[in-house]
């Protein structure tokens, strides 16, 4: 489908570099408390919780405004 032979894909996915990157990603997700997707972490410190915007008239604008605020903080 993506012009990659199956054996090449299998070799790459089992490589040390890919396994190390996946392990690092798993550790970071665990350390940040990510347990579902999408999870929005800003500056490695703030977890944005979409359910806090249930009563918002414009979720996208409000969520974006919060992200901008946290980036500047």
Secondary structure, DSSP 8 states (H G I E B T S, - for coil): --S--HHHHHHHHTSHHHHHHHHHHHHHHHHTT--SSS-EEETTTEEE-GGGGTT-S-HHHHHHHHHHHHHH-
